[in-house]
Amino acid sequence: MQKKIIITYSWWNAERTPIPANVQEALEESAMDRITNQMKDGYTSGTLSDNVRMNDNDPEDGIDYQGFWGMTTETL
């Protein structure tokens, strides 16, 4: 038996759309860390949150991003 695991996730910030490319890279790394940890605890979906400060134009305390992830499986 073979299974395929599909993980989807999305990030958003109501104040900053679209998300800049350099921030997307940081959020991707953050998402994978969080998803991996949650999967180890048995979760198949969950929330994502991060605060990113990438340049001098960002506020002093960074910009908050929120997201959601989910996992589905397919039997091959």
Buried (B, 14 or more C-beta within 10 A) or exposed (E): EEEEEEBEBEBEBEEBEEBBEEBBEBBEEBBEEBBEEBBEEEEEBBEBEBEBBEEEEBEEEEBBBEBBBBBEEEEE
